[in-house]
Amino acid sequence: GHRIIPIVAADGARSPGQRRKRLRFYAQTGFFVLFVLAPVFNLLRYDLVAEHAWFLGMEWHIGLDDYSAGRIGLGDLWLNIGVRLFAPILGAGAALIWVSWKWGRLYCGWLCPHFSVVETINRLMRRAIGKPSLWDTRQLPPREPDGTPIRYDRRWWLITVPLAIGFAFVWAVVLLTYLLPPFEIYGNLFSATLTRNQFVFIAAGTVVLSIEFLFARHLFCRYACAVGFFQSLAW
């Protein structure tokens, strides 16, 4: 029954926990912005039109065109595939496993653009029904960690549902820019001249991701996330 008072230094400085929370928020926000802008600056994406990948602003080929044209042999092709495709994937996986072994699910908690959406919807859903998910059987305590009371109000659904759909729309558009030229997608979107395939991709992606964000976002993290799988190997 005692109220928990947050620890604040005498000079008004934030406690280590508050500073850590703020740093985590900045990290999540920055990585989400990076996730959105990476295709725009060709930092990392695969261009279906040009039929090659981009990495850090450079064209990234594995040599299929050169092999088809007879400019390189089969041995060079396999070397390119190993060095430019499998080595980066395995290297990134090894780095994730090592980081997870050393510090836990650092990527999930501090960087993942999906998990930042999950946490946002969790907080709003808790405001609406007292639970972070529709499938939880028990409500959470009606107080914040610092003792501040929380009032549940179903009117929060009026914010939760539109925001989840908005996040889904942003994700669908961004995912498409990882496959097609970003300036073409954004130009067509703002001028309402999306092609049929572009419209179908964005519409279908928005519907599927809206369902995922509202009903199955935790299941995705647990069972469908490749990064989560690599991190779990460290345990």
N, C-alpha and C positions, 0 to 999 in steps of 0.2 A: 503493500500500500504506500510505500514511500516514493516520492517523485524523484526521478533521476535528473540531476542538474548537470548540464554540459560543463566540462572543464575549460575555463578561459583564463588566460594569464592575467595578472593584475594590470598590465599595461594595455589590455584590450586585444592582445594578439590572439589569433585563432589557435585552438589546440591542435596537436599533431594529427588527430583524427579528422578534424575539419579541413586542415590543409591537404591531407591525403585525398579526401573526398572531392575537394575543389580541383586538385591536379588530375584526378581520374576523370572528372567531367570535361576538363580541357582536352585530355587525351582522346576521349571518346568523340568529342565534337570535331577535333582536328582530323581524326581518322575517317569520320563520316564524310567530311568535306573532301578529303583525299579520295575516298571511294567514288564520290560523285564526279570529281574533276580529273581523275586519272585518265579516262578515255579522251577527254578534251585535249590534253597535252601529250597524248600518245605515250603515257608512262607505262601502261600495261593493258593490252587488249589484242584481240584477234580480229582482223578486218576481213569479212567474208567477201567484200568486193575486190580488194587487192589480193586476197588469198595468201596473206602472210600476217605474222604477228608484229606487234610494236612493243618495244621495251626501252624505257628511258629515252623516248624520242627517236629511237633508231629502228629501222626495219630489221626484223628478226626472221631469217629464213633458215630452213633446215635442209634445203637443197633439192627438193622434189622437182622443181622446174629445171634446175641445172641437170639433174639426172635424166629427165625426160628428153631434154635437148641434146644429151650426149656430151655435155661439158665436164661431167664428173662420172666416175665409175661407181659401182655398187659399194665398194669398200669405203669410199669417201662419203657416200650417202649414209651408211650405217654409222660412221664416225660422227657426222653432223647430228644425226638423230640422238646418239648417245650423249654428245657434249652439249648440244643446244636444247634438247627436250628432256631426256631422262635425268641428266645430272642436275639441272635446276630444280626439277620436281623432287628428286630424292634429297637434294641439299636443303630445300625449304622444309621438307618433312623432318629431316634430322634436326634442323634448328628448332622446329616446333617441339619436338620430343625433348630436346635438351633443356629448352626454356621451361617447359612444363615440369620436367623433373626437378629443375632448380628452384622455380618460383611458383609452381602451380599453373592454373589456367589463366596466365597473364593476358594472353590474347583475348580470351572471352570477356574478361572483366574490364580490361582497359582499352581495347581497340575495336573489337568486333562491331561493325555497323549494324548487324542484325540484332545483337544483344542489347545495344543501346536503345533500339526500338522496343525490344521485349521489355526492358525495364521501364520505359516510359508508359507503355500500355499497362504494365503491372500496377504502376502507381495510380493511374487513372481508374482502372477497374477496381482497385481497392477502395477508392473514394466512392465508387458507385455501389458496390455490393459487399465491401468488407473483405474481399478475397482477391488475390492476384490472378485467379483463373476461374472460369465457370465450373471447372471440374473439381475444385477443392471442396472438401466436405465441411471444413470448419472455417469460421471467420478468424482473421488475425486479431490480435489485441487492438482495441480502439485507441491506441496511443502511439505517437512517434517514439523513437529511442530516447529522446530528451524529455519525455513525459508530456508533450503537447497532445491534447486530445484530438481525435479525428472523428468528424461527423460524416456518416455515410449518407449519401443522397443519390437516388437513382437518376436525378437530372444530369449527373456526370456522364451518363451514357450519351447525352447530346454532344459531348466533346469527344468521348472515347471512340465511338464508331466512326465519325467523320475523320478523325485524326488517323485512325488505323487505315482507312481507305486512302487517305492522302499519302501516308507513308508507302502503301502498296503501289500507288500510281508512280511515285518518285522512283521506287525500286524498279518497276517495270521499264520505265523510260531509260534509267541509267543502265540496266542490264542490256537493253537494246543497243546503247551506244558502245558497249564493249564488243559488239559484233558488226555494226555498221558505222559509217562515218558520223561522228557526233554532231558536227555542224549541219549535216543534212537532216538528221533526226530533229534537232532543236529548231532548225529553220522551218521544216515542214509542220512541226507541232505548233509553233507560234503563228504561222500563217494558215493553219487549219487545212493543210494540203498533204496530210499523211497518205502514203500509198495504202492499198488494201492490206497488204501483208504487214506493214508497220502498224496499222490500226488494230488488226487482229492480234498481233503479238502484245501490244500495250494493253488492250482491253482484256485479253485472256490472262495476262500476267497480273493485272490489277485485281481481277476477280479471285484468282488462285491465292495471291499473296494476302488479300483482305481476309480470306477464310483462314489462312495460316496464322496471320497476326492476331485474329480475334479468337480462334478456337484451338490452334495447334502449335503455337510458337514455341512452347517448351518441348514438345515432342520433336520438332525439327532440331533443336539444339542437342537433344539426347540421342537421336537415332539417325539423322540425315546429314549432319554437318561433317564434312571431310576434315576440317581443321580440328574439330572436337575429337574425331577418331584418332588422328595422329597424337593429340595430347594425351588421350587415354592410354596409349601404348606406354607412356612413361610410368604408369601406375601398375 
